[in-house]
Amino acid sequence: MTVLPIKIMKPTTLITSSICILLSIPCVVHAQEAPRHVLKADHPVVLSEGPNTRFANIDKQWSEQVFPLGNGRIGCTAFGDPDIDRIQFNEDSLWLGNEDHTGGYQPFGDLYVKLGHKEFSDYRRELDIDRAVQTVTYSSGGTRYTREYFSSFPAQVMVFRFSADKPGSLTGEVWLDSMHRSQYAIDQGQPQEAIDAIITTAVDRTLTLKGQTKDLFWWRVYVQKEKDRMRQREYASTEIINLDYEAQVRVLHEGGSITTEGDRIVFKGCDSVTFLLAADTNYLNERDKGWRGEHPHARVTSQLDTAAKQKYEQLLEDHVKDYQSLFERFSIHLGSSAAEMRKLTTAERLAAFKPGEDPELEALIYQYARYLMISCSRPGHGALPANLQGLWLFHLRPAWLCDYHTDINLQMNYWFVDQANLSECFVPLAEWVDSIREVRKEETRKVLGVERGWLMRSENGVFGGSTYHFQKGDSAWISQNLWDHYAFTKDKEYLKRYAYPVMKEICEFWFDHLKELPDGTLVVPDGTSPEHGPKIDENGKVTIVEGLRTHLDGVSYDQQMCWDLFTNTIEASKALGVDADFRDQLIAKRSKLLGPKIGRWGQLQEWMKDVDDPNSKHRHVSHMLAVYPGRQIHPTTEPEFSEAAKVSLIARGNGRTGWSKVFKSCTFARLLDSERAYALLADVALTKTHPNLWTTHPPFQIDCNFGYAAATNEMLAQSHMGYIHLLPALPKAWKDGSIKGMKVRGGYELDMAWKDGNLTEAVLRGVSNDDSPCLIRYAEGQQSITLKRGAEKVIELSDFK
């Protein structure tokens, strides 16, 4: 591991004798029985739909109550109503847009299963995230009914099984529909011919929903609304990249009979009914093929044919085994909760939450982030990265387009992934960035007249189209994610294929774009700090204004991202043994970059000029990137700048949005301020978490779920400074606990246990590391170990000196 210089803040001492000395035996964690990771509700999801109900209110009800399922590409939310169950489903490539315009993500369709059980009792709806299975149970008319739902990665279908404890009890009907044919769509201007172009059929045992994205109303409405913006970009095209889409449902039954009536399938007197749902588009992440592959009909049909040949029990077994191969790699214990807390529904438990009193709920929120990532971002089958809502979307006009937002949100989605031992889930992000490079190069040349490199606007779609405004640091920030994945995995093939080419191209842009000040200092010209900026009136008074994109030289966001990009690219070129001359240029230019500055009230400056407002409570703290996720500022190397960063963070307050809170928590953890880091996470649970544990901006955004896990990681283990730091920011609320299978940079896995705030045992395993020495720090001591790949070593606490 490359070790940045360490300045020991206090005299190095031996670990005190009060800490238990670790015996040379394998690390044992979670001695007590681990609680099940289950989300619980005692009622179905019933939306207050009606002629006078605003659709946004229905969307809010949906986002607060549903339990999501997904296999990384297709997902659903099953409402579980005993009368008419609605299973609303998504597929991650159903996008509207083109290479000039972000467009937007869209909901796919709805499967309705009517049983007519209007009267019911003893209702239970659960999501078991240990198995990725949702279950609904209830009693009606003296019969006990059970429904099981899951989204299978091996089979690439979603599976829904309805059964009862008495033979012949299932009679009802099933059909497919689309919100794009809803009254809301009609009210928004969807013409009848477009509605008629969305086709649903029922033939034998199969329901089909199909159409083309050009007939989905939102594109027409949005482009008309934004026509002035489109005109300002003379090269922009309003023609959509038209995708074909198709979903099929195969109906299988035991006992009884099924018949077809119009566009519905009717089942009578069945013992059980199983629905297999497959959905896809012909999106292809290859620009030279026009982003379109073959029509999805044959692929969807084949997936259903293959799945239908298997017994339900085999589909379930294969699904659980595959899912657990990822989920069970890592475990976390943050303390024990009272038995009565475990009996509550998730909504009740969240409402009763008090910081420090329900650590099992906090561990559940962490594991829920891992569940969500596995469910919405897995490599293979053309899967795309997690968007603003993962892959789950209900609204036809999604907030912020449900896009890939790159002034923090997309980056936040993937901060935690490697450390949480889900490295495969990062791959869709790398593949998407690679697929849009040429599109971004073209627009950057058109707008800025540059010959090398590229930038992103803050809103981004699957075809490389990008709207809103250029945020110059965004592409460097996404490069930080690409580099960090290598830092954890040490996968040189990945570095060569995906990360390094992007990093080098962005560096080339900065080479040609940086501005030299009279003293030789290099600054990024004409930049902005995300989503606010200084305004100077005629009297010279400066105020910081929400939404003001003040273009200035040397904005800290750009400068810090440029430093981070150059540093990572220097290390990447060394790792690959390439571009020595280019590396020398990077080193030379990095040495001339304008660095962080401390302002008049002791703050870390957000702008080159000292204009920061100590009363500003803005959600973005983009001048903290040198602390997190970067490594330019750390208490052991830059104590003065670290203190200034803390001054700035404290002044900004706790933040109004969920993602802002967890970003600040990550940053406080990097500054080794455990209690402030924990207070922000606790505040997320108290104020920004829905009863189904989805988090909110508002509205619902998944970045806070993922950022919560990232902040937890930073409190338990840090490895960004070239050494592994154990329990660097452990809060008092988590005085007893353990982790198993946590990845750290350098290609290692870590197990730890602690009691009364003190480390009691730890084991380090070599997974993809090299043979170089590894430095480990704990408390005020450190030790160096050398570990061969595939070996493991018990870390002796007595050796910290």
C-alpha positions in Angstrom: 0.0 0.0 0.0 1.2 3.5 -0.8 1.5 5.3 2.6 1.0 9.1 2.7 3.1 10.8 5.4 1.9 10.4 8.9 2.2 13.1 11.6 1.6 11.4 14.9 -0.5 13.9 16.9 0.4 12.6 20.3 3.4 10.6 21.6 3.2 7.0 20.5 2.4 4.7 23.3 1.7 1.0 23.8 -1.9 -0.1 23.9 -2.9 0.0 27.6 -2.8 -3.2 29.5 -6.5 -2.8 30.2 -7.2 -4.0 26.7 -7.5 -7.7 26.4 -4.6 -9.3 24.6 -5.8 -11.2 21.5 -5.0 -14.9 21.7 -3.5 -16.5 18.6 -6.8 -18.2 17.6 -9.1 -17.4 14.7 -11.2 -14.4 15.2 -14.7 -15.2 16.5 -17.4 -12.5 16.1 -21.1 -12.5 16.7 -21.0 -14.9 19.6 -24.7 -14.3 20.3 -27.3 -15.4 17.8 -27.6 -12.7 15.1 -31.1 -11.2 14.6 -32.9 -11.8 11.4 -32.8 -8.9 9.0 -36.5 -8.4 8.3 -38.7 -5.4 7.5 -42.3 -5.9 8.8 -45.7 -4.3 8.3 -49.2 -5.2 9.5 -51.1 -3.8 6.6 -51.0 -3.8 2.8 -50.0 -0.9 0.7 -53.2 0.9 -0.3 -52.9 4.2 -2.2 -55.4 7.0 -1.7 -56.2 7.2 -5.4 -59.1 9.3 -6.7 -60.1 12.2 -9.0 -59.1 14.8 -6.4 -55.8 13.1 -5.3 -52.6 14.6 -6.5 -50.3 12.0 -8.1 -47.4 13.3 -6.1 -49.2 12.4 -2.9 -49.8 8.8 -4.2 -46.1 8.6 -5.0 -45.3 9.7 -1.5 -47.5 7.0 0.0 -45.8 4.4 -2.3 -42.3 5.5 -1.4 -43.0 5.3 2.4 -44.7 1.9 2.5 -43.5 -0.5 -0.2 -40.8 -3.1 0.2 -38.6 -3.3 -2.9 -37.4 -6.4 -4.7 -34.8 -6.6 -7.5 -32.2 -8.7 -9.2 -29.9 -5.9 -10.3 -31.8 -5.1 -13.5 -35.5 -5.8 -13.0 -37.4 -5.0 -9.8 -40.8 -4.5 -8.4 -42.8 -3.3 -5.4 -45.7 -5.7 -4.4 -48.5 -3.9 -2.6 -49.9 -7.1 -1.0 -53.6 -6.2 -1.0 -55.7 -9.3 -0.3 -58.4 -7.9 -2.6 -56.4 -6.8 -5.7 -52.7 -7.1 -5.4 -50.7 -4.6 -7.5 -47.1 -5.5 -8.4 -45.6 -2.4 -10.0 -42.4 -3.3 -11.8 -39.4 -1.6 -13.4 -36.5 -2.4 -15.7 -33.5 -0.2 -15.5 -33.1 0.7 -19.2 -36.6 2.0 -19.8 -35.3 5.5 -20.5 -36.5 8.4 -22.7 -33.8 10.7 -24.1 -31.0 11.0 -26.6 -27.3 12.0 -26.8 -28.1 15.6 -26.2 -30.8 15.5 -23.5 -30.8 13.5 -20.3 -34.3 12.4 -20.9 -35.6 10.5 -17.9 -36.3 7.1 -16.4 -39.8 5.7 -16.6 -41.9 3.0 -14.8 -42.5 -0.1 -16.9 -45.9 -1.7 -16.0 -48.2 -3.2 -13.4 -49.4 -6.7 -12.8 -52.8 -7.0 -11.1 -53.9 -10.1 -9.3 -57.5 -10.0 -8.1 -58.7 -12.5 -5.5 -61.5 -10.4 -4.0 -60.5 -10.9 -0.3 -62.0 -7.7 0.9 -62.4 -9.0 4.5 -59.2 -10.3 6.1 -57.4 -10.6 9.4 -54.0 -11.4 11.0 -52.2 -9.7 8.2 -48.5 -9.7 7.9 -46.2 -8.3 5.2 -42.4 -9.0 5.6 -39.3 -8.5 3.5 -36.6 -10.9 4.6 -33.4 -9.3 3.4 -31.4 -12.3 4.4 -33.1 -14.2 1.6 -34.4 -11.3 -0.6 -37.9 -12.6 -0.4 -41.1 -10.8 0.5 -43.9 -12.7 2.1 -47.6 -11.7 2.7 -49.8 -13.8 5.0 -53.4 -13.3 6.1 -56.6 -15.1 6.8 -59.9 -14.7 5.0 -63.0 -16.9 5.1 -61.4 -19.4 7.4 -58.4 -20.0 5.0 -54.8 -18.9 5.6 -53.3 -17.4 2.4 -49.6 -17.0 1.7 -47.8 -15.0 -1.1 -44.1 -15.1 -1.8 -42.3 -12.7 -4.1 -38.7 -12.6 -5.3 -36.6 -11.3 -8.2 -34.2 -14.0 -9.4 -30.8 -13.2 -10.9 -30.1 -16.7 -12.1 -33.4 -17.0 -13.9 -33.7 -13.3 -14.8 -37.4 -13.3 -14.0 -39.5 -12.2 -11.0 -41.5 -14.9 -9.3 -44.7 -14.5 -7.4 -46.4 -17.5 -5.8 -49.9 -17.4 -4.3 -51.0 -20.4 -2.1 -53.4 -21.4 0.6 -53.6 -23.9 3.4 -56.8 -25.5 1.9 -56.9 -27.0 -1.5 -58.9 -25.3 -4.3 -59.0 -21.9 -2.5 -57.6 -19.7 -5.2 -60.0 -18.2 -7.7 -59.4 -14.9 -9.4 -58.0 -13.1 -12.4 -54.7 -11.5 -13.5 -53.8 -8.8 -16.1 -51.1 -6.4 -17.1 -51.4 -2.6 -17.5 -49.3 0.5 -17.7 -49.5 3.9 -15.9 -48.7 5.4 -19.3 -52.4 4.6 -20.1 -53.7 6.1 -16.9 -56.0 9.0 -16.4 -53.0 10.9 -15.0 -51.2 10.5 -18.3 -54.3 11.5 -20.2 -54.7 14.6 -18.1 -51.1 15.5 -18.7 -51.6 15.5 -22.5 -51.1 11.8 -23.6 -53.0 11.5 -26.9 -55.2 8.5 -27.6 -53.1 7.2 -30.4 -50.1 6.9 -28.1 -52.3 5.1 -25.5 -53.5 2.7 -28.1 -49.9 2.0 -29.2 -49.2 0.4 -25.8 -50.5 -3.1 -26.3 -51.6 -5.8 -23.7 -52.7 -9.3 -24.7 -53.5 -12.6 -23.1 -52.7 -15.8 -25.1 -52.9 -19.2 -23.5 -50.9 -18.9 -20.3 -49.0 -15.7 -21.1 -49.8 -12.0 -20.6 -47.9 -9.5 -22.7 -47.3 -5.8 -22.5 -45.3 -4.1 -25.2 -44.6 -0.8 -26.9 -42.0 1.8 -27.9 -40.6 4.6 -25.8 -41.6 7.2 -28.4 -45.3 6.6 -27.3 -44.6 7.3 -23.6 -46.1 10.7 -22.9 -43.4 12.2 -20.7 -40.8 12.9 -23.4 -43.3 15.0 -25.4 -44.4 16.9 -22.4 -40.9 17.5 -21.0 -39.2 18.6 -24.2 -42.1 21.0 -24.9 -41.6 22.5 -21.4 -37.9 22.8 -21.9 -37.9 24.0 -25.5 -36.1 27.2 -24.7 -33.3 25.3 -23.0 -33.0 23.0 -26.1 -32.8 26.0 -28.4 -30.0 27.5 -26.4 -28.0 24.4 -27.5 -28.0 24.7 -31.3 -26.7 21.2 -31.8 -29.4 19.7 -29.6 -31.9 17.2 -31.1 -35.4 16.7 -29.8 -35.7 13.3 -31.5 -35.9 10.5 -29.0 -33.8 7.4 -29.2 -36.7 5.0 -29.6 -36.5 1.8 -27.7 -38.7 -1.3 -28.0 -39.9 -2.7 -24.7 -41.8 -5.8 -23.7 -42.9 -7.6 -20.5 -44.4 -11.1 -20.4 -46.1 -13.0 -17.5 -46.4 -16.8 -17.6 -49.2 -18.1 -15.3 -48.6 -21.6 -13.8 -51.1 -23.4 -11.5 -51.5 -26.5 -9.4 -55.0 -27.8 -9.2 -58.1 -26.1 -10.7 -58.1 -24.5 -14.1 -57.1 -21.4 -16.1 -58.8 -19.7 -19.0 -58.3 -16.6 -21.1 -60.9 -13.9 -21.2 -60.0 -10.9 -23.4 -56.7 -9.5 -22.1 -57.0 -11.3 -18.8 -56.3 -14.8 -17.5 -58.8 -16.3 -15.1 -57.9 -19.1 -12.6 -60.5 -21.1 -10.7 -60.2 -23.5 -7.8 -56.4 -23.7 -7.7 -54.3 -24.9 -4.9 -51.5 -22.5 -5.9 -50.8 -20.1 -8.7 -47.3 -18.9 -9.7 -46.6 -15.9 -11.9 -43.3 -15.5 -13.7 -42.6 -12.0 -15.0 -39.8 -11.1 -17.5 -39.2 -7.6 -18.9 -36.6 -5.9 -21.0 -35.9 -3.3 -23.7 -33.5 -3.4 -26.6 -31.2 -0.8 -25.0 -27.6 -1.6 -25.8 -24.7 0.3 -24.2 -22.8 0.6 -27.5 -23.0 3.9 -29.2 -21.7 2.6 -32.5 -24.8 0.5 -32.8 -27.1 3.4 -32.1 -27.8 2.2 -28.5 -30.2 -0.4 -29.8 -29.9 -4.1 -30.0 -32.4 -6.8 -31.0 -36.1 -6.6 -30.0 -36.4 -8.0 -26.5 -39.3 -10.4 -27.4 -37.1 -13.5 -28.1 -35.0 -12.9 -25.0 -38.0 -12.4 -22.7 -39.8 -15.4 -24.1 -36.7 -17.6 -23.6 -36.3 -16.5 -20.0 -39.9 -17.4 -19.3 -39.7 -20.7 -21.1 -36.6 -21.7 -19.2 -38.0 -20.7 -15.8 -41.3 -22.4 -16.4 -39.6 -25.7 -16.8 -38.3 -25.5 -13.2 -40.2 -26.2 -10.1 -41.0 -23.2 -7.9 -38.9 -24.7 -5.1 -35.9 -24.9 -7.4 -36.3 -21.3 -8.6 -36.5 -20.2 -4.9 -33.5 -22.3 -3.9 -31.4 -21.0 -6.8 -32.4 -17.4 -6.1 -31.5 -17.6 -2.4 -28.2 -19.3 -2.9 -27.2 -16.8 -5.5 -28.2 -13.8 -3.5 -26.6 -15.1 -0.3 -23.3 -15.6 -2.1 -23.1 -11.8 -2.0 -25.1 -10.9 1.0 -23.5 -13.3 3.5 -19.9 -12.2 2.8 -20.3 -9.4 5.4 -21.9 -9.1 8.8 -22.1 -6.3 11.2 -23.1 -6.1 14.9 -23.4 -2.8 16.7 -24.8 -3.9 20.0 -28.0 -5.7 21.2 -31.5 -4.3 21.3 -34.3 -5.1 23.7 -36.3 -8.1 22.7 -39.5 -6.1 22.6 -38.0 -3.9 19.9 -37.6 -6.8 17.6 -41.4 -7.6 17.9 -42.4 -4.2 16.5 -43.3 -3.5 12.9 -40.6 -1.5 11.1 -42.7 1.6 11.2 -43.3 1.3 14.9 -39.6 0.6 15.6 -38.5 3.6 13.6 -41.0 5.8 15.4 -39.7 4.6 18.7 -36.0 5.0 17.8 -33.8 6.8 20.2 -30.0 7.2 19.6 -28.0 4.5 21.3 -31.1 2.4 22.3 -31.7 0.3 19.2 -28.3 -0.6 17.6 -29.8 -3.6 15.9 -32.0 -1.2 13.9 -28.9 0.7 12.9 -27.2 -2.5 11.8 -30.4 -3.3 9.8 -30.3 0.0 8.0 -26.7 -0.7 7.1 -27.6 -4.2 5.8 -30.6 -2.8 4.0 -28.2 -0.6 2.0 -26.3 -3.7 0.9 -29.6 -5.4 0.1 -30.7 -2.5 -2.1 -27.3 -2.4 -3.9 -27.4 -6.1 -4.7 -31.0 -5.6 -5.9 -30.3 -2.7 -8.2 -26.7 -2.9 -9.5 -25.3 -6.2 -10.6 -23.0 -6.9 -13.6 -24.3 -9.0 -16.5 -27.5 -9.0 -18.6 -26.9 -5.3 -19.5 -27.6 -3.9 -16.1 -27.1 -0.2 -15.6 -25.9 1.6 -12.4 -28.2 2.6 -9.6 -30.0 5.9 -10.4 -31.5 8.4 -8.0 -34.0 5.8 -6.8 -32.0 2.7 -7.5 -34.2 1.1 -10.1 -37.6 1.5 -8.4 -39.8 4.3 -9.8 -43.6 4.9 -9.5 -44.1 8.5 -10.7 -44.4 9.2 -14.5 -42.7 12.6 -14.0 -39.8 11.6 -11.7 -38.0 14.2 -9.5 -34.7 15.2 -11.1 -35.5 12.8 -13.9 -34.5 9.9 -11.7 -31.2 10.5 -13.4 -27.5 10.0 -12.8 -26.9 13.2 -10.9 -23.1 13.8 -10.7 -22.6 16.7 -8.3 -22.7 14.2 -5.5 -25.6 11.8 -5.7 -24.3 9.1 -8.1 -20.9 9.2 -6.5 -22.5 8.7 -3.1 -24.4 5.7 -4.3 -21.1 3.8 -4.8 -18.9 5.0 -1.9 -19.7 2.1 0.4 -19.8 -0.7 -2.1 -16.3 -2.1 -2.0 -15.9 -1.8 1.7 -19.2 -3.6 2.2 -17.8 -6.5 0.2 -20.0 -6.0 -2.8 -17.3 -5.1 -5.4 -19.1 -6.7 -8.3 -22.0 -4.3 -7.8 -19.6 -1.5 -8.8 -19.1 -2.8 -12.4 -22.3 -1.4 -13.9 -21.1 2.1 -13.0 -17.7 1.6 -14.7 -19.4 0.1 -17.8 -21.9 3.0 -18.1 -19.1 5.7 -17.8 -17.1 3.9 -20.4 -20.1 3.8 -22.8 -20.8 7.5 -22.7 -17.2 8.8 -23.1 -17.4 9.6 -26.8 -20.7 11.5 -26.4 -19.3 13.6 -23.6 -16.2 14.4 -25.7 -18.3 15.6 -28.6 -20.4 18.0 -26.5 -17.4 19.3 -24.5 -15.6 20.1 -27.8 -18.8 21.9 -29.1 -19.3 24.0 -26.0 -15.7 24.7 -24.8 -13.7 24.2 -28.0 -11.2 21.9 -26.4 -9.5 19.1 -28.2 -8.9 16.7 -25.4 -10.9 15.2 -22.5 -14.5 15.8 -21.5 -16.9 17.0 -18.8 -20.3 16.1 -17.6 -23.3 18.3 -16.9 -24.9 17.5 -13.5 -27.9 15.6 -15.0 -27.1 12.5 -17.1 -28.9 9.8 -18.9 -28.1 6.4 -20.3 -27.3 7.6 -23.8 -24.7 10.2 -22.6 -27.2 13.0 -22.9 -26.6 15.6 -20.2 -28.6 18.6 -19.2 -28.7 21.3 -16.5 -25.2 23.0 -16.6 -21.6 22.0 -16.8 -20.2 21.3 -13.3 -16.5 21.1 -14.1 -15.5 19.0 -11.2 -18.1 16.3 -11.7 -16.2 14.1 -14.2 -13.1 14.3 -11.9 -15.3 13.2 -9.0 -16.7 10.2 -10.9 -13.1 9.3 -11.7 -12.5 9.2 -7.9 -15.0 6.4 -7.7 -13.3 4.6 -10.5 -9.9 4.8 -8.8 -11.2 3.8 -5.4 -12.6 0.6 -6.8 -9.1 -0.3 -7.9 -7.7 0.7 -4.5 -9.9 -1.9 -2.8 -9.6 -4.6 -5.4 -6.1 -4.1 -6.9 -7.6 -5.4 -10.2 -5.2 -4.2 -12.8 -7.2 -5.5 -15.7 -10.1 -3.3 -14.6 -7.8 -0.4 -14.0 -6.4 -0.7 -17.6 -9.8 -1.3 -19.2 -12.1 1.1 -17.4 -10.6 3.4 -14.9 -7.3 4.6 -16.3 -8.5 5.6 -19.7 -11.2 7.8 -18.2 -8.8 9.3 -15.6 -6.2 10.1 -18.2 -8.8 11.8 -20.5 -10.1 14.0 -17.7 -6.5 14.9 -16.8 -5.9 15.9 -20.4 -8.8 18.2 -20.2 -7.4 19.9 -17.2 -3.9 20.1 -18.8 -5.4 22.2 -21.6 -7.9 24.1 -19.4 -6.1 25.2 -16.2 -5.3 28.9 -15.9 -2.0 30.2 -14.7 -2.1 33.1 -12.2 0.7 35.8 -12.3 2.5 33.9 -9.5 2.5 30.7 -11.4 -0.4 29.1 -9.4 -2.8 27.0 -11.5 -6.5 27.3 -11.1 -9.6 25.9 -12.7 -11.1 28.9 -14.5 -14.8 29.9 -14.6 -16.0 27.2 -12.2 -18.9 27.0 -9.7 -19.6 25.4 -6.4 -22.6 23.1 -6.8 -26.0 24.8 -6.4 -25.1 28.0 -4.7 -22.7 30.9 -5.1 -21.6 34.4 -4.0 -23.4 37.5 -5.1 -21.8 40.9 -4.8 -24.1 44.0 -4.7 -23.2 47.6 -5.8 -21.8 48.3 -2.4 -19.5 45.3 -2.4 -21.5 43.3 0.1 -21.3 39.6 -0.5 -24.2 37.2 0.0 -24.3 33.5 -0.7 -27.4 32.7 -2.8 -29.3 29.4 -3.2 -29.2 28.2 -6.8 -26.8 31.0 -8.0 -24.2 29.6 -10.4 -21.5 32.3 -9.9 -18.6 31.5 -12.3 -15.3 32.1 -10.6 -11.7 31.0 -10.9 -10.2 28.6 -8.3 -13.4 27.3 -6.7 -12.4 24.8 -4.0 -14.7 22.1 -5.4 -12.8 22.1 -8.7 -9.4 22.6 -7.2 -9.8 19.7 -4.7 -11.1 17.4 -7.4 -8.3 18.3 -9.8 -5.7 17.5 -7.0 -7.4 14.2 -6.3 -7.6 13.3 -9.9 -3.9 14.1 -10.6 -2.9 12.1 -7.4 -4.9 9.1 -8.3 -3.8 9.1 -12.0 -0.1 9.3 -10.9 -0.6 6.2 -8.8 -2.6 4.5 -11.5 0.1 5.0 -14.1 2.7 3.6 -11.7 0.6 0.6 -11.0 0.2 -0.1 -14.8 3.8 0.9 -15.6 2.7 3.3 -18.3 3.0 6.9 -19.3 6.0 8.0 -17.3 6.3 11.3 -19.1 2.6 12.0 -18.6 3.1 11.1 -14.9 5.9 13.7 -14.6 3.6 16.3 -16.1 0.9 15.4 -13.6 3.4 15.7 -10.7 4.6 19.1 -12.0 1.1 20.5 -12.5 -0.2 19.2 -9.2 2.6 21.0 -7.4 1.3 24.3 -8.8 -2.4 23.8 -8.1 -4.0 26.4 -5.8 -4.5 24.5 -2.5 -6.9 24.8 0.3 -7.2 28.1 2.2 -8.3 29.1 5.7 -10.6 32.1 5.8 -11.3 35.0 8.1 -13.5 33.0 10.6 -11.2 30.0 10.7 -13.2 28.1 8.0 -12.0 26.1 5.1 -12.8 28.4 2.2 -15.3 27.3 -0.4 -14.1 29.9 -2.9 -10.7 31.3 -3.7 -11.7 34.7 -2.2 -12.7 34.7 1.5 -16.4 35.2 1.0 -17.9 32.2 2.9 -21.0 33.1 4.9 -20.8 31.7 8.5 -24.6 31.7 8.6 -25.1 29.7 5.5 -26.9 26.3 6.1 -26.6 25.1 2.5 -26.9 21.4 1.9 -23.8 21.1 -0.3 -20.5 21.2 1.4 -18.4 20.6 -1.7 -15.3 22.2 -0.3 -15.1 19.1 2.0 -14.1 16.8 -0.8 -10.4 17.1 0.1 -11.4 15.4 3.4 -14.0 12.9 2.0 -13.9 11.0 -0.3 -10.5 12.5 -1.1 -7.3 12.4 1.0 -5.7 15.8 0.6 -6.7 16.8 4.1 -6.5 14.5 7.2 -5.9 15.2 10.9 -2.6 13.2 10.8 -1.1 15.1 7.9 -2.9 18.5 7.8 -4.2 19.3 11.3 -4.8 23.0 10.7 -6.8 22.4 7.5 -8.7 19.6 9.3 -9.7 22.0 12.1 -10.8 24.5 9.5 -12.9 21.9 7.7 -14.6 21.1 11.0 -15.3 24.8 11.6 -17.0 24.9 8.2 -19.0 21.7 8.8 -20.2 22.8 12.2 -21.3 26.2 10.8 -23.4 24.5 8.1 -25.5 22.7 10.6 -27.1 19.3 10.3 -28.4 19.8 6.8 -31.9 19.7 5.4 -31.6 16.7 3.1 -30.9 13.1 3.8 -27.9 12.8 1.6 -26.4 16.0 3.0 -26.6 14.6 6.5 -24.7 11.4 5.6 -22.1 13.2 3.6 -21.4 15.4 6.6 -21.3 12.2 8.8 -18.7 10.7 6.4 -16.6 13.9 6.7 -16.8 14.1 10.4 -15.7 10.5 10.6 -12.7 11.3 8.4 -11.9 14.1 10.8 -12.0 11.5 13.6 -15.0 13.2 15.3 -17.0 10.1 16.2 -19.8 11.8 18.1 -20.7 14.3 15.5 -20.5 11.6 12.8 -22.9 9.4 14.8 -25.3 12.3 15.7 -25.9 12.9 12.0 -26.6 9.2 11.3 -29.0 9.1 14.2 -30.7 12.2 12.9 -31.2 10.4 9.5 -33.0 7.6 11.3 -35.1 10.2 13.3 -36.0 12.6 10.5 -35.1 11.3 7.0 -36.1 7.6 7.0 -39.4 6.3 5.8 -41.3 3.5 7.6 -39.9 1.1 4.9 -36.4 2.3 5.7 -36.0 4.1 2.3 -34.5 7.5 2.9 -35.7 10.9 1.6 -34.3 14.1 0.2 -37.3 14.7 0.2 -38.7 13.1 -2.0 -37.3 9.6 -1.8 -33.7 9.3 -3.0 -31.6 6.1 -2.5 -28.3 8.0 -2.1 -28.9 8.6 1.6 -29.4 4.8 2.2 -26.1 4.2 0.5 -24.4 7.1 2.2 -25.5 5.9 5.6 -23.5 2.7 5.0 -20.5 4.7 3.8 -20.5 6.8 7.0 -20.7 3.7 9.1 -17.8 2.2 7.2 -15.7 5.4 7.9 -16.4 5.2 11.6 -15.3 1.5 11.8 -12.3 1.3 9.5 -10.4 3.7 7.3 -7.7 2.9 4.7 -7.5 5.9 2.4 -4.2 7.3 3.8 -2.1 4.3 2.9 -2.6 2.4 6.1 -5.5 0.6 7.8 -6.9 2.5 10.7 -9.0 0.3 13.1 -12.0 1.9 14.9 -10.9 5.5 14.0 -14.2 7.1 14.9 -16.1 4.6 17.0 -19.1 6.4 18.8 -20.1 5.7 22.4 -23.4 4.3 21.1 -21.7 1.4 19.5 -19.4 0.5 22.5 -19.8 -3.2 21.8 -19.8 -4.8 18.4 -18.1 -6.6 15.6 -17.7 -6.8 11.8 -16.8 -9.7 9.6 -15.7 -9.6 6.0 -15.2 -5.8 5.6 -12.9 -4.9 2.7 -10.1 -2.4 3.1 -7.9 -0.8 0.5 -4.9 -2.8 -0.6 -6.8 -6.0 -1.3 -7.6 -7.1 2.2 -10.6 -8.3 4.3 -11.0 -7.4 7.9 -12.8 -9.0 10.9 -12.9 -7.1 14.2 -14.6 -7.3 17.5 -14.7 -4.6 20.3 -16.0 -4.3 23.8 -16.5 -1.2 25.9 -15.1 0.8 23.1 -11.8 -1.1 23.0 -10.6 -3.5 20.2 -10.6 -7.0 21.5 -9.7 -9.1 18.4 -9.0 -8.6 14.7 -8.0 -10.7 11.7 -6.7 -9.5 8.4 -7.0 -11.7 5.3 -5.1 -11.2 2.0 -7.6 -11.4 -0.9 -6.1 -9.5 -3.8 -3.1 -7.8 -2.2 0.5 -7.8 -3.2 3.4 -8.8 -0.9 4.3 -5.3 0.3 4.2 -4.5 4.0 0.8 -3.3 5.3 0.7 -0.7 8.1 -2.1 -0.9 10.6 -3.0 1.7 13.2 -5.1 1.5 16.3 -5.5 4.2 19.0 -2.0 5.7 19.3 -0.1 2.7 18.1 0.8 1.1 14.8 2.4 -2.0 13.5 3.5 -3.4 10.1 2.7 -6.8 8.8 3.4 -8.7 5.6 0.7 -11.0 4.4 0.7 -13.2 1.4 -2.4 -13.4 -0.8 -4.7 -16.1 0.4 -3.3 -16.0 3.9 -4.7 -14.5 7.1 -3.2 -13.2 10.2 -4.4 -12.5 13.7 -3.5 -9.0 14.7 -1.7 -9.0 18.0 -2.9 -6.0 20.0 0.3 -6.1 22.1 2.3 -5.3 18.9 0.8 -1.8 18.5 3.7 0.4 19.4 
